Amino acid sequence: MPTNSDFRNSSGSCRLCIKAVKWVPVLIIVTVVGWSYYAYVVQLCWFTVTSPFERVYYLLCYHVFFVMFLWAYYQTIFTPIGSVPKKFKLSPIDIDKIKRADSEESQKMILERCAQNLPVSNRTVSGVIRYCDKCCVIKPDRAHHCSVCGECVLKMDHHCPWVNNCVSFTNYKFFILFLAYALLYCIFITLTSLRYFIMFWKIIDEKVEENKEVTPDFEGDGELIGMGRFHILFLFFIAAMFAISLVSLFIYHCYLVMRNLSTLEAFRAPIFRTGEDKNGFNLGRYNNFQEVFGDNRTYWFLPIFTSFGDGVVYPVRSLHQSTQQYDSAGVTQSDPFAYKGGSSSLMEVI
């Protein structure tokens, strides 16, 4: 008869299997990128490109995009998610009171009392303080519970299987740069391999016209021989396919940055004391950009964390401000529109 120890071991094995499966999309990306490196550097630049100047130029530019892409990808994957601070966690007594509350109004009063010293302005549809019954915490503004990560995440955008991580406050800049450098990487490969892709098809056409069998080891005109031309063919197709799929995703997230929205907020507008407002966190395009990328232009396009604040509190529009206003660094402001990075563009949302 199975014992409790057997069940625990079985449960542990299942969790390990689930964790391993979650890394499969990442391994797919890493495998494709590793193969693309071989196809571009070895098959295209080393065996196919004959001009030394062209070869050096291709290799230098390629490795810049390659390094920046991998750096941003690594940061997106391995940056820990922003966890909710302990001060938002309810005491066992308050948790018990909430569970025993006989009405929604009673729960609302308990939550309002628990959150009276916390910088929260978001509410539920019914106007109640947002509370996670799984984590037993009052949710900070823009935080949401991720069922995959199993906890509440600060400024959660979405859970991305391709990075096996939540895209959130701590790695959102890295995710944007990952999309940007992945797109540039694919566009560069597509444009520089196009000439040789066309050359390959011309050789195929000539073979077909001559009624000769097209085999993997025939020599064309000296530029493309052996299996190398098939690597270049697939390299062009895969790079073009990824570029097409990435461009729309990248443009969409640029739009979200300019509007100071997360993906979740774009689908369901945040709710404040005064009601629903999709522009509640909108500070103007430039300040919105700075909130993610910081105010030091030197680091804007480097996968180094420069986002403003701590992910817990955010500047909001004047109509949503309470008697105490917190900036994104967690400092109480006397000026409701005081914000690091300038206030000129804030006039757009007043």
C-alpha positions as CSV (number, residue, x, y, z in Angstrom):
1,M,0.0,0.0,0.0
2,P,1.4,3.4,-1.0
3,T,2.7,5.5,1.9
4,N,2.7,9.3,2.4
5,S,6.4,9.2,1.5
6,D,5.7,7.6,-1.8
7,F,3.1,10.3,-2.7
8,R,5.6,13.0,-1.8
9,N,8.3,11.4,-3.9
10,S,5.8,11.1,-6.8
11,S,4.7,14.7,-6.4
12,G,8.3,15.8,-6.3
13,S,9.1,13.9,-9.5
14,C,6.1,15.5,-11.3
15,R,7.2,19.0,-10.3
16,L,10.7,18.3,-11.7
17,C,9.2,17.0,-14.9
18,I,7.0,20.1,-15.2
19,K,10.0,22.4,-14.6
20,A,12.0,20.5,-17.3
21,V,9.2,20.8,-19.8
22,K,9.0,24.6,-19.2
23,W,12.5,24.9,-20.5
24,V,11.7,23.2,-23.9
25,P,10.7,26.5,-25.7
26,V,14.0,28.1,-24.5
27,L,16.0,25.1,-25.7
28,I,14.3,25.4,-29.1
29,I,15.3,29.0,-29.4
30,V,18.8,28.3,-28.2
31,T,19.1,25.4,-30.7
32,V,17.8,27.6,-33.6
33,V,20.2,30.4,-32.7
34,G,23.1,28.0,-32.4
35,W,22.4,26.5,-35.8
36,S,22.0,30.0,-37.3
37,Y,25.4,30.9,-36.0
38,Y,27.0,27.9,-37.8
39,A,25.0,28.6,-41.0
40,Y,25.9,32.3,-41.1
41,V,29.5,32.3,-39.8
42,V,30.7,29.0,-41.3
43,Q,28.6,28.3,-44.3
44,L,27.9,31.8,-45.5
45,C,30.8,34.0,-44.4
46,W,33.6,31.4,-44.4
47,F,32.7,29.1,-47.3
48,T,30.5,31.2,-49.6
49,V,31.5,34.9,-49.3
50,T,34.6,35.5,-51.4
51,S,35.4,39.2,-50.8
52,P,37.6,39.6,-47.7
53,F,36.1,43.1,-47.1
54,E,32.5,41.8,-47.3
55,R,33.4,38.9,-45.1
56,V,34.9,41.0,-42.4
57,Y,32.0,43.5,-42.6
58,Y,29.4,40.8,-42.3
59,L,31.2,39.1,-39.4
60,L,31.6,42.3,-37.4
61,C,28.1,43.5,-37.8
62,Y,26.7,40.0,-37.2
63,H,28.5,39.5,-33.9
64,V,27.4,42.8,-32.6
65,F,23.7,41.8,-33.1
66,F,24.4,38.3,-31.9
67,V,26.0,39.4,-28.6
68,M,23.4,42.0,-27.9
69,F,20.6,39.6,-28.7
70,L,22.0,36.9,-26.4
71,W,22.7,39.4,-23.6
72,A,19.2,40.7,-23.6
73,Y,17.8,37.2,-23.9
74,Y,19.8,36.0,-20.9
75,Q,18.8,39.0,-18.8
76,T,15.1,38.4,-19.7
77,I,15.3,34.7,-18.7
78,F,17.4,34.9,-15.5
79,T,16.3,38.1,-13.9
80,P,14.3,37.2,-10.9
81,I,10.6,38.4,-11.0
82,G,9.6,41.2,-8.7
83,S,8.0,39.7,-5.6
84,V,5.5,41.6,-3.5
85,P,7.3,43.1,-0.4
86,K,6.5,41.6,3.0
87,K,4.7,44.7,4.2
88,F,1.8,43.8,1.8
89,K,1.4,40.4,3.4
90,L,-1.5,40.1,5.8
91,S,-1.1,38.7,9.3
92,P,-2.7,35.3,10.2
93,I,-5.2,37.1,12.3
94,D,-6.3,39.4,9.4
95,I,-6.4,36.4,7.0
96,D,-8.7,34.6,9.4
97,K,-11.0,37.6,9.7
98,I,-11.3,37.9,5.9
99,K,-12.2,34.2,5.7
100,R,-14.8,34.5,8.5
101,A,-16.3,37.7,7.1
102,D,-20.0,37.1,6.5
103,S,-20.4,39.7,3.7
104,E,-18.4,41.5,1.0
105,E,-18.9,44.7,2.8
106,S,-17.2,43.3,5.9
107,Q,-14.3,42.0,3.8
108,K,-14.0,45.5,2.2
109,M,-13.7,47.2,5.6
110,I,-11.1,44.7,6.8
111,L,-9.0,45.2,3.6
112,E,-9.4,49.0,3.8
113,R,-8.1,48.9,7.4
114,C,-5.1,46.7,6.4
115,A,-4.2,48.9,3.4
116,Q,-4.6,52.3,5.1
117,N,-0.8,52.8,5.3
118,L,0.0,51.1,2.0
119,P,0.5,53.0,-1.3
120,V,-2.3,51.4,-3.3
121,S,-4.7,53.1,-5.6
122,N,-6.0,50.3,-7.8
123,R,-9.3,48.6,-6.9
124,T,-11.4,45.7,-8.1
125,V,-14.5,46.1,-10.3
126,S,-16.6,46.4,-7.1
127,G,-14.3,49.0,-5.7
128,V,-12.6,46.8,-3.1
129,I,-8.8,46.8,-2.3
130,R,-7.2,44.1,-4.5
131,Y,-6.4,41.0,-2.5
132,C,-4.8,37.7,-3.5
133,D,-6.2,34.8,-1.6
134,K,-3.5,32.5,-2.9
135,C,-0.6,34.6,-1.7
136,C,-2.5,36.2,1.2
137,V,-1.2,39.7,0.2
138,I,-2.8,43.0,-0.7
139,K,-1.8,43.5,-4.3
140,P,0.4,46.6,-5.0
141,D,-0.7,48.7,-8.0
142,R,-0.2,46.9,-11.3
143,A,0.7,43.6,-9.6
144,H,-1.1,40.4,-10.6
145,H,-0.9,36.7,-9.6
146,C,0.9,34.5,-12.1
147,S,-0.5,30.9,-12.1
148,V,2.7,29.6,-13.7
149,C,5.1,31.2,-11.3
150,G,2.7,30.6,-8.4
151,E,3.0,34.0,-6.9
152,C,2.0,37.7,-7.3
153,V,4.3,39.6,-9.6
154,L,5.1,43.3,-9.6
155,K,3.8,45.1,-12.7
156,M,3.1,41.8,-14.5
157,D,2.9,42.1,-18.2
158,H,2.5,38.4,-19.2
159,H,4.2,35.0,-18.7
160,C,6.3,34.2,-21.7
161,P,7.1,30.5,-22.3
162,W,9.9,31.5,-24.8
163,V,11.9,32.9,-21.9
164,N,10.4,30.7,-19.1
165,N,9.8,33.7,-17.0
166,C,7.3,36.4,-16.2
167,V,7.8,39.6,-18.1
168,S,7.3,42.1,-15.3
169,F,8.8,45.2,-13.7
170,T,12.3,43.7,-13.2
171,N,12.9,42.5,-16.7
172,Y,10.5,44.5,-19.0
173,K,13.3,46.6,-20.4
174,F,15.3,43.5,-21.1
175,F,12.3,41.9,-22.9
176,I,11.8,45.0,-25.1
177,L,15.5,44.9,-26.0
178,F,15.4,41.2,-26.6
179,L,12.6,41.8,-29.1
180,A,14.5,44.7,-30.7
181,Y,17.8,42.9,-31.1
182,A,16.1,39.6,-32.2
183,L,14.4,41.6,-34.9
184,L,17.6,43.4,-36.0
185,Y,19.4,40.0,-35.9
186,C,16.8,38.4,-38.2
187,I,16.6,41.4,-40.6
188,F,20.4,41.6,-40.9
189,I,20.7,37.8,-41.7
190,T,17.8,38.1,-44.2
191,L,19.3,41.1,-46.1
192,T,22.8,39.8,-46.2
193,S,21.9,36.2,-47.2
194,L,19.4,37.4,-49.9
195,R,22.0,37.7,-52.6
196,Y,23.2,34.1,-52.0
197,F,19.7,32.8,-51.6
198,I,18.9,34.1,-55.1
199,M,22.2,32.7,-56.4
200,F,21.2,29.3,-55.1
201,W,17.8,29.3,-56.9
202,K,19.5,30.3,-60.1
203,I,21.7,27.3,-59.9
204,I,18.7,25.1,-59.2
205,D,16.9,26.5,-62.2
206,E,19.9,25.9,-64.4
207,K,20.0,22.3,-63.3
208,V,16.3,21.8,-63.9
209,E,16.6,23.3,-67.4
210,E,19.5,21.0,-68.2
211,N,17.5,18.1,-66.9
212,K,20.3,17.3,-64.4
213,E,19.6,15.7,-61.0
214,V,19.9,18.2,-58.2
215,T,21.9,16.4,-55.5
216,P,23.4,17.7,-52.2
217,D,26.9,17.3,-53.5
218,F,26.8,19.0,-57.0
219,E,29.0,22.0,-57.6
220,G,27.3,25.0,-59.1
221,D,29.4,27.9,-60.3
222,G,31.9,27.7,-57.5
223,E,30.2,30.0,-55.0
224,L,27.7,27.5,-53.5
225,I,28.7,23.9,-53.1
226,G,27.7,21.0,-51.0
227,M,25.2,21.1,-48.2
228,G,26.1,24.7,-47.5
229,R,23.6,26.1,-49.9
230,F,20.8,24.3,-48.1
231,H,21.9,25.8,-44.8
232,I,21.8,29.2,-46.5
233,L,18.3,28.5,-48.0
234,F,16.9,27.5,-44.6
235,L,18.7,30.4,-42.9
236,F,17.1,32.9,-45.1
237,F,13.6,31.4,-44.7
238,I,13.8,31.1,-40.9
239,A,15.3,34.5,-40.4
240,A,12.6,36.1,-42.6
241,M,9.8,34.2,-40.9
242,F,11.0,35.2,-37.4
243,A,11.5,38.8,-38.6
244,I,7.9,39.0,-39.8
245,S,6.5,37.6,-36.5
246,L,8.7,39.7,-34.3
247,V,8.0,43.1,-36.0
248,S,4.3,43.2,-35.0
249,L,5.1,42.1,-31.4
250,F,7.9,44.7,-31.1
251,I,5.7,47.5,-32.4
252,Y,2.9,46.5,-30.1
253,H,5.2,46.6,-27.0
254,C,6.6,50.0,-28.2
255,Y,3.0,51.2,-28.2
256,L,2.5,49.9,-24.7
257,V,5.7,51.6,-23.4
258,M,4.5,54.9,-24.9
259,R,1.1,54.6,-23.3
260,N,2.5,53.2,-20.0
261,L,0.4,50.1,-20.2
262,S,1.1,46.5,-19.6
263,T,-0.4,43.8,-21.8
264,L,-2.9,42.9,-19.0
265,E,-3.8,46.6,-18.6
266,A,-4.3,46.9,-22.4
267,F,-6.9,44.2,-22.3
268,R,-8.5,45.2,-18.9
269,A,-8.0,48.8,-17.9
270,P,-6.8,49.5,-14.3
271,I,-9.5,50.6,-11.9
272,F,-9.0,53.4,-9.5
273,R,-11.2,54.9,-6.7
274,T,-12.7,57.1,-9.4
275,G,-13.4,54.2,-11.8
276,E,-11.8,52.5,-14.8
277,D,-9.1,54.5,-16.6
278,K,-6.7,53.0,-19.2
279,N,-4.6,56.2,-19.1
280,G,-4.4,56.2,-15.3
281,F,-0.6,55.7,-15.4
282,N,0.0,57.7,-18.6
283,L,2.6,60.5,-17.9
284,G,3.3,61.5,-21.5
285,R,5.3,59.6,-24.0
286,Y,8.8,60.7,-22.9
287,N,8.2,60.1,-19.2
288,N,6.6,56.8,-20.0
289,F,9.7,55.8,-21.9
290,Q,11.9,57.0,-19.1
291,E,9.9,54.9,-16.5
292,V,11.1,51.8,-18.3
293,F,14.5,52.8,-19.8
294,G,15.6,55.4,-17.2
295,D,17.0,58.9,-17.8
296,N,20.6,58.0,-18.6
297,R,20.8,57.7,-22.4
298,T,24.1,55.8,-22.2
299,Y,22.2,52.8,-20.9
300,W,19.0,53.0,-22.9
301,F,19.9,50.3,-25.4
302,L,22.0,48.1,-23.1
303,P,20.4,45.2,-21.1
304,I,21.2,46.9,-17.8
305,F,18.5,47.7,-15.3
306,T,17.7,51.4,-15.4
307,S,14.0,51.5,-14.8
308,F,12.6,54.0,-12.3
309,G,11.2,53.0,-9.0
310,D,10.8,49.8,-7.0
311,G,7.8,48.3,-8.9
312,V,5.5,48.9,-6.0
313,V,4.3,52.5,-6.4
314,Y,3.7,54.6,-9.5
315,P,2.8,58.2,-10.4
316,V,-0.8,58.5,-11.5
317,R,-2.9,61.2,-13.1
318,S,-4.2,64.0,-10.8
319,L,-7.8,62.7,-10.6
320,H,-6.6,59.4,-9.1
321,Q,-4.3,60.9,-6.5
322,S,-5.0,60.6,-2.8
323,T,-3.9,63.0,-0.1
324,Q,-0.5,61.4,-0.2
325,Q,1.1,60.8,-3.6
326,Y,4.0,58.5,-4.1
327,D,6.5,58.6,-7.0
328,S,7.8,55.5,-8.7
329,A,10.7,55.4,-6.3
330,G,8.4,55.2,-3.3
331,V,8.9,58.8,-2.1
332,T,6.0,60.9,-1.0
333,Q,5.6,64.0,-3.1
334,S,4.1,67.4,-2.2
335,D,3.8,68.2,-5.9
336,P,1.4,65.7,-7.5
337,F,3.3,65.8,-10.8
338,A,6.8,65.8,-9.5
339,Y,8.5,63.1,-11.3
340,K,12.1,62.3,-12.1
341,G,12.8,62.9,-15.8
342,G,10.9,66.2,-16.2
343,S,7.3,67.4,-16.1
344,S,6.9,69.0,-19.5
345,S,5.2,66.1,-21.1
346,L,2.9,65.6,-18.1
347,M,0.8,68.5,-19.5
348,E,-0.5,66.0,-22.1
349,V,-2.4,64.1,-19.5
350,I,-3.7,66.9,-17.2
